[in-house]
């Protein structure tokens, strides 16, 4: 997860850089609570645009399957495309071309192809802008990623066929019910499986008989404060596989494209880092936006070597 007391962004990044909040320090991927907070960068701080322009109904464009988003997303789509950097626009064109050329592939195969395009992209924390007290901005910026925005961008790309469609899918991925608002942002990894408009199934318990379930109070610090001021404490059962039980049998049940969360022992956090499980010719890897000093970019980390040095993993499987 990520916690950051940055005025323009709140993100909770832990371990390697995952969540959406943000402490000023970098995530160090060492499995500690401090690094978990640094990795809580994926805990998003997006506040809604409540301006008249955002709410105003305009003449609707002819609707295609991808332009049939709720009216409230049309203005953010247009603005996001108009303000997109040239670098991000070119990369998005590449992603859309890959998606179009491989439309018949499974979700996992598409995730592998699309996530591969980001290998080598610099790690950057605190990319999202907004908080409980500052206006949200819809951010689409491929110049740098934290571990959670990496998941967002790839998930939207596997569903989109146009730039407008990509923006719409990103909004639906990043925000519950597509409501661009700090409160509706999927701040926690398990929000993908536990909040409305489910994006993935939590398959952790089906993968290992050694899976453990822990009742947590997400967003609550041990001192009684909140990681993310302005958000409620959420009681949720988190199931994870302890690292000592992650073996060849467990790996054989993982699929390319599965979303891997590195379990956090802190009561107020679910995970400290996230990435994609990918089977490669060199063996299984965790494809992730790494904040480790030796990396500071998107890399393929040998899977067993990586997870053996963590408390364990949570496994989410994207919906087809």
Order of alpha helices (4+ residues) and beta strands (2+ residues): beta-alpha-beta-alpha-alpha-alpha-alpha-alpha-alpha-alpha-beta-alpha-beta-beta-alpha-beta-beta-beta-beta-alpha-beta
